Amino acid sequence: MKILHVVCTDAFAGVERHVALLASAQHDAGHEVSVIGGNVRRMLAEMDRPGISSQAARTTWRGLQAINAAPAHDVLNVHMTSAEIAAALAVRARATPIVSTRHFAAHRGSTALRRTVAMLAARNVAAQIAVSDYVAHHIDGRSTVVRSGVRSADSRRTADERQGVVLVAQRLEREKRTAVAIRAFARSGLSEQGWQLQIAGEGAERTALERLSKQLGLGDRVAFLGHRSDVDRLMGDASILFASRPDEAYGLSVLEAMATGLPVVATGAGGHLETVGSVEDAALFPPGDAAAAGRLLAELAADPARRDAYGKALQEAQRTRFTLEAQVAATDAVYRSVL
C-alpha cells in the first residue's frame, strides 16, 4: 500500500516517535510510506530509511497544504486533532480513506470551538485506531486497539553490569508527575547508599523540581540531564526506570526499557497496566504514592537477582506482545477494512 502519515507539529515527542517507528516498520514490510510533520531531522534519523519521504508541517494549515501537494495514496493515517482537521479540509484527501490514530485518553479538542471543528472533521474518518485499551475506553467513537511496538534488543545487561542509577526519561511537564519520582527516591533511602536519580528531559517544571530536590536534601544525588538524544545509552547503564504519570496513554519509553530488559517501577494505572502490568509481580504503585514507590525502589535495589528476573520477564513480554511486526500487521488490517 501507499501510506501517508500526517502529524501537524515540529516536535519529536511520543506521537512523533510512534509515527517514525511505525513508518520505518511499514517500509520494511514492503509498503510505500511518506510522512508529513514532526521534526524532520529527528524523524529521518529515527526512520533511517532512504525510501521514506518526510517534510515539515508545523501547523494545520501547513499540513493541509502538504496533503494537497502529495501524490495519491491508498490510505491517509492522521495523528492528533490538527491532522484530522487538515485531512478533512484537504481536497486531495477526499478520495482517500482517512484512518485516525488516537494517542490520548481524551475526547477531541481542548476548547469548545476546537471540539466543534474537530467533531465535524471526524465525520471524514473511516476508521479509528486507539494505542491502548485505556485510550479506547476514554475517547469518542468506536476504535480498534493496536498497541505500539518497539525494536527488540539483541541482548540484555545483567544487574551486575548496570550502575546504581534510577532513570526518569520524560518531559518535565505537570501531567508527568516527576515530583513523585523525586519524593520516591528520597523515601527509598538509595541516595545514602550511593545511588543516583537521573532525570532526562526538559519542560516547564524543571525549576520547581530542582527546588524540590534541594528541599529534600538530595543534593548531587539527583542529576538533571536536560534533553538527551542518547536515552537508549542511559537505559543501558541504569538499573531501574521510573515512570510516574498516572494517566499515561501507553508509554513508548517504558516499552523501550522493557525491550532492553531494564526493570521498570511505574504507576499502576493507565497504559502501564497493559505494558509493565502484563508481567507477573510487576513493580506498580498506586498513583501519587511516593512512599509505596520508594519501597519498591528499595526492594529492587537490594535484590540484584530479582532485578535480573524482572528485567528478563519484561523483555520477554516485549518480544512476544509488543513488536513492530505485530503492530504493522494489525494496522494493515485496519487499513484494508476501509479500502
N, C-alpha and C positions, 0 to 999 in steps of 0.2 A: 504493500500500500504506500501511497504518497501521503505523509503525515505532516501537518503544520501545527507546531505548538506556539501558543501566544501567552505571554505574561507581561503586563504593562508596567514594568519597573526598570530601574537601572541598578538594582541591588543584586546581592548574591547571598541570600539567606536560605531558610529551609525550603521555600517553594521553588526558588530558582535552582537549588541543588537537586530537588526532586525532578525538575524538568530536564536538567543536564544529564542526570544518571539514566532516566528513562529513555531520553533521546538516543544516547550512546548505545544502550542495550537494544533498542528497536533497530538501529542501524546495523548492529551486529547480527540481528535476526533476519536481515535482508530487506528491510523497509527503506524507503527514501524519505529522509527526515530533514525538516527545516525548523528553525527556531527564531521567533521574534521576541525580543525583550530580554531583560536581565543584564547584568554587567557583562558585556560581550567578551572582554578579555578573559575574565574568570570562567565564563560559560564555556568558551572554546578550550581553555586549559583543562577543565573538568571533563568535557566530552572527548577531547583528544582524538577526533576522527575527522580527517580531511574531507570526507564525503558529506558532512553535516554543515549546512549553511546557517549563519547566525547574523542577526542585525539588531541594532538598538531600537527600543521603543519605550521611552520613559513614561509616557502619558497615554491616556485612552485615545486621544487624537492621533498621536504618532502610531499607535497600534493599528488604528483604523486605516491610516494611510498605507502602512506596511502590508496589511492584509489585502488591500485593493491592488497593490503593486505586485503581489506574489503570484506566481504561476498557479494553475489549477491543482488542487489537492483532493484526495479522496475523503479525508477527514480533517476537521479543524478542532484541535484539542485546546480549550482555553482554561486558564488557571487564574482564579480570583475574579471579583466582580468587574473590575475595569476592563479586563479582557473579554468578558461576556458582553459588555456593552459595545465594545469596539467591534466584535464579530457581528452583533445584531445590526449595527449600522452600516457595515461594510457591504457594498454592492457585490463584490467578488464572492462573499460568503453565502449569498442567498441560495446558491445551488449546491452548497457543500454541507453535509451533516455536521452539526456542532455538538461536540461532547465536552461537558464541563467537569473538571476535576475540582472537588470541594476539599479544601485543605484545613478549614477551621470549623469548630463546633459552634456555629452561629448562623442565623439567618442572613440573607444578603442585605448589604447596605448598612452604613453606620449612622445615617441621618434619615429623616422621613422622606425627603426629596430623593435621596440616593436609593432608598428602599423601593420607592415607586418606580424609578427608572430601571432599577435592577430587575424588578419583577416583570416589567414589560419586556426587557431584554431576555429574560429566562424563558419566555414563550418560544423563543427560537432554538432552544436547546433540545436536541433529540434524545440525549441520554446523559445521565449524571453518574459520576464516579465519586465515591467517598473514600478517603485514605484509611479509614478505620471504622469499626463498629461504633466507636464513641462519636465520631463525626456524623455518621449516618443517622444516629438517634437524636441529633441536635440540630439538624438542618431541615429546610423546607424542601418538599418534593421527594419523589422516590429516587433511590440511588442503588448502585451496585458497589459493594465494598471490594476494593482492590488494594491490598496492603502493599506499600512500597517495599522494594528490596534494595540491598546494597551489594557491593562486590565482596565476595567471600575471601578471607585471608588464607594464605597457604600454610601458615604456621601459627603457633600460639606461644607466647613467652610465659615462663613459669613465674610463680611468686618470687622466687629467689633471684630472678633476673630483672625484677622491677624495682623501682625506687619507692621510698616511703612518701608517696605523694597521693593526695586525694585531688582529683581534677574536676573542675567545673568548666564546661565549654558551651557558652550560650551568650546571647545578647544580654546586656545589663539593663534590662527594662523591668518595669514594675511587675508585669504579669509572670515573669520568670521566677520570681521569689528567691533571688540569690541570697538574700539575707538569711534564709533558712539554712542554707549551706554553711554560712559563716557561723551561725549560732550552733549548729550541729557539730561542727568541727571543734568549737570551743568546749561544748559539752562532752565530747568524746575523750578529751584529755590527751589526744595524739600530739598536740604541739609540745607537751612536756616530754614526749618520747622521741622527739626529733623529726616527726613527720611535718609535711608542709601541705597547705592548701593552695593549689594553683588555680587562678581564675582567668580563663582565656576568653576575652570578649570585651566589647565596648558598649556604652549606652548611657542614657540619662541618669542612671542610678549609681554610676561609679563613685562619685564623690561621697555620697551618703554611705555606700558600702565600705569605702576606705575609712570613713569616720567610725562606723560600727566596729570594724576590725580593731581599731586603736582602742575604742572604749572597752572592748572585751579583753584587752591586754595581749593580743596575739602577735603584735609586732611584726617581725620579718617572717613569721611562720605562715603568713598569708601573702602570696605574691600575685599582684595584679599584672597580668602579662599583656593586656590590651588585645587588639585584634591580631590574630595569628593565622597564617596560611599553612602552618605545619601541625595542625591539630592531630593528624594521624601519628606523627612522631611523639607528640605529647601523650597520646593514648598508649603508645608502645612502651613508654617509660613509666607511666603512672601505675599504681596498684589498685585504685578504685575510681570509678566515675560517679559523680553525684549529680542526680537530675531532680531538681526541686519543683518544677512547675506542676501545679495540681491539675490543671486542665489542658495538659499537653495533648494536641490532636493526635500526634503519632510519635514523633521524635526521631529524626534521622541520626542525630549524634549518638543516641542510645543504641540504635541498631548497629551503627558502625563500631561502637565499643563492643557489642556482642560479637561482631564478626571477628574481632581480634582476640576474643577470649578475656576481655577486661571486665572484672566484676563490677556490677552496677548497683548502687543504692539509689532508689527512686521513690518518689511519692506514689503511694498505692491508689492511683486514680487516673482518669483519662486514658490516653493511649498506652501509658506504661503498663496497664493491666494486660494488654494484648501482646506486648513485646517481652519485657522483663518478666511480667507476670505469667508468661506461658511456661516457665520452668518451675519445677518443684522447689519449695523453700526459697522463693525469690526474696531478696532483701528489699522489702517495701515497707514504708512507714505512713501513718495517717497524715493527710495534708496539713502542713504547717507545724507538725510536731517535731521540733528540733531535738527534744530530749530523746524521743524514740529513735530518730535518725542518728543521733550521736551514739546511742547504744549499739546500733547496727555497725557503724563505722568502727567502734572499738572492738567489737566481736570479730569482725573480719580482719582487722589489722593484727589481732593477736593470734590468728589461726591461718598460717600460710597454706596448709593442706586444704582447708575449707575454701580459701580463695581460688586455689587451683581447680578444685572440683566444681565450684560455682561457675568459674570462667569457662570451663570445658562445657558445662551444660548450656550456658548462654550461647557459646559458639556453635554447638550442635543444633540448637534451636534456630539460629540464623540460617545455617546451611540447609536445613530441611524445610523451613517455613517462610523465610523472608529473603528470597533470592530475586535477582533482577530477571532471571529467566521466567520464573513463575509470574512476576508482575507483568512482563511483556505478554505472556500467553493470556492472562486474564484480561488485560487491556485490549488485546486483539479481539477477544470475544465480544467485548462491549462495542468496539468499532464496527465489527461485522454485523452486529444486531441492528445497526441503523443504515447500513448500505443497501 
